[in-house]
Structure formats: C-alpha cells, structure tokens
Amino acid sequence: MRCLLHYACHLFLAMLLLISAVSNTYACTGKDIVFTNITITSIIDDTYYYSYEIKNIGTTGIVLGQVVIQNYVSTDDQVGGDAAAGGAFISYQSTEILSPGETYSGTYEANPFPQNPQNTYPYLIAHLSLSSNDECDAIMTL
C-alpha cells in the first residue's frame, strides 16, 4: 500500500510539472512545438514508460523526423543537476509534416542509469526540441 501511495504521489507531481510547463507556452512566428499531454503509464525496474502528445503551436510546418525527446530523472521538481535517462528522435527519418495546430501522439520510455534509481530520482523531466535548433522557445521541459 505504501508503494502504491508513493507511486501515485509521483504521478501527481509529474502532472503538476506538465501543467506548469504548458501554461507558460506561447505561440511565435516560425517553428514551435510543445508537449500538451504526458501520462506516465508505468514504472517497471526503474524504467519510466509514458505516452505523450505534442502540438505544433508555431506558424510553420515541422518535419517529424526532426523532433527529439531527451529524458532526465531528478531528485526534485527543478530543472538542473538532473541525470540523463535516454532520448531519441520520435520518428527517425520521417518526412511527414506536422502542420501548425496539429498534434502527434506517441509512447516512449526513460531509462536512467542504475545509479539513479526511481526511489532516489522520482521525477521525470522530458525535454522536447528540434534537431535543427531553429525553434522559437529553445527549452521546454516538464
């Protein structure tokens, strides 16, 4: 029961971070992409499994093959001093365009190193960016 409460508390905190990040977003002229939803579906053997939705809030189409997610785990809900937990292109080599206003949904996992277990690194931080580095808000985290 204690483990279940611990897990529920961390899911709640992860969602608070998402709400905070989404509420601070803004549209700009050009490429701009944000998370609009992230749900941790499970944590198994210190691997965080999650589903996500991203949205193009900019004014220019974005090639899905340029969208990158970088995961981190953290001891607190602040960005900085975090431990890497894997990352990748969401649709490597895809030429499909995510038009302004469109959303894309997917699933992913964060794989922290063994020295960063979930019981001491309970927070998941996901960073969404474009490989071309020409996005309006260069850093968007949750």
C-alpha positions in Angstrom: 0.0 0.0 0.0 2.8 2.4 0.9 4.5 1.7 -2.5 1.2 2.4 -4.3 0.8 5.8 -2.5 4.4 6.6 -3.3 3.8 5.9 -7.0 0.6 7.9 -7.0 2.3 10.9 -5.4 5.0 10.9 -8.1 2.4 10.6 -10.9 0.6 13.6 -9.4 3.8 15.6 -9.2 4.7 14.8 -12.8 1.4 16.0 -13.9 1.8 19.3 -11.9 5.1 19.9 -13.8 3.3 19.3 -17.1 0.5 21.7 -16.3 3.1 24.3 -15.2 5.1 23.9 -18.5 2.0 24.0 -20.7 0.6 27.1 -19.1 3.8 29.0 -19.8 3.9 28.3 -23.5 3.2 30.9 -26.2 2.9 30.9 -30.0 5.5 32.6 -32.1 6.3 33.1 -35.8 8.2 30.1 -37.0 8.7 26.6 -35.7 7.5 25.9 -32.2 6.5 22.6 -30.6 5.3 21.8 -27.1 4.1 18.8 -25.0 0.4 19.1 -24.5 0.0 15.9 -22.5 2.2 13.3 -20.8 1.0 10.4 -18.9 3.3 8.0 -17.1 1.8 4.6 -17.8 4.1 2.5 -15.6 7.4 2.4 -13.8 9.0 -1.1 -14.1 12.5 -1.9 -12.9 13.3 1.9 -12.7 12.2 2.5 -16.3 9.5 5.1 -16.8 7.0 4.3 -19.6 4.9 7.1 -20.8 2.5 8.3 -23.5 2.7 11.8 -24.8 1.1 14.3 -27.2 2.9 17.2 -28.8 1.5 20.1 -30.7 2.9 22.4 -33.3 2.0 25.9 -31.9 4.1 27.7 -34.4 3.3 29.1 -37.8 5.5 26.7 -39.9 5.2 23.0 -40.6 7.7 20.8 -38.7 9.2 17.6 -40.1 8.5 14.8 -37.6 12.0 13.3 -38.3 13.5 16.5 -36.6 11.6 16.2 -33.3 13.7 14.9 -30.4 12.8 13.9 -26.9 15.6 13.9 -24.2 14.7 12.4 -20.8 16.2 13.2 -17.5 15.4 12.0 -13.9 15.7 14.3 -11.0 15.7 14.3 -7.2 13.4 17.3 -7.2 11.0 19.2 -9.4 13.6 21.8 -10.5 15.4 21.7 -13.8 19.2 21.5 -13.3 21.5 18.9 -11.8 19.5 16.1 -13.3 20.6 12.7 -14.6 20.3 11.6 -18.2 17.7 8.9 -18.9 17.9 8.4 -22.7 16.5 10.2 -25.7 15.8 9.8 -29.4 14.1 11.1 -32.5 10.3 10.4 -32.2 10.1 9.3 -35.8 13.6 9.0 -37.2 14.0 9.8 -40.9 10.2 10.6 -41.2 9.4 13.3 -43.7 5.8 13.6 -42.5 4.9 17.2 -41.7 3.2 18.3 -38.5 1.3 21.4 -39.7 0.6 24.4 -37.5 -2.1 23.5 -34.9 -1.7 19.7 -35.5 -0.9 17.2 -32.8 1.1 14.0 -32.7 0.8 11.2 -30.2 3.3 8.5 -29.2 4.8 6.4 -26.5 8.3 6.4 -25.1 10.4 5.3 -22.1 13.0 6.9 -19.9 15.9 4.6 -19.0 18.0 6.1 -16.2 21.4 4.6 -15.3 21.4 2.0 -12.5 23.0 4.5 -10.1 19.9 6.8 -10.5 17.0 4.5 -9.3 13.4 5.7 -9.1 13.4 5.7 -5.3 16.0 8.5 -5.2 15.3 10.1 -8.6 11.4 10.1 -8.6 10.9 13.0 -11.0 10.9 12.6 -14.8 11.8 15.6 -16.9 11.3 15.4 -20.7 12.8 17.9 -23.0 11.3 18.4 -26.4 13.3 20.1 -29.2 14.1 20.1 -32.9 17.4 18.7 -34.2 17.8 21.8 -36.4 17.8 24.1 -33.3 15.6 26.7 -35.0 12.6 26.5 -32.6 11.2 29.7 -31.1 11.4 28.6 -27.4 14.6 26.7 -27.3 13.9 24.9 -24.0 10.5 23.4 -23.0 10.6 21.0 -20.1 8.1 19.3 -17.8 
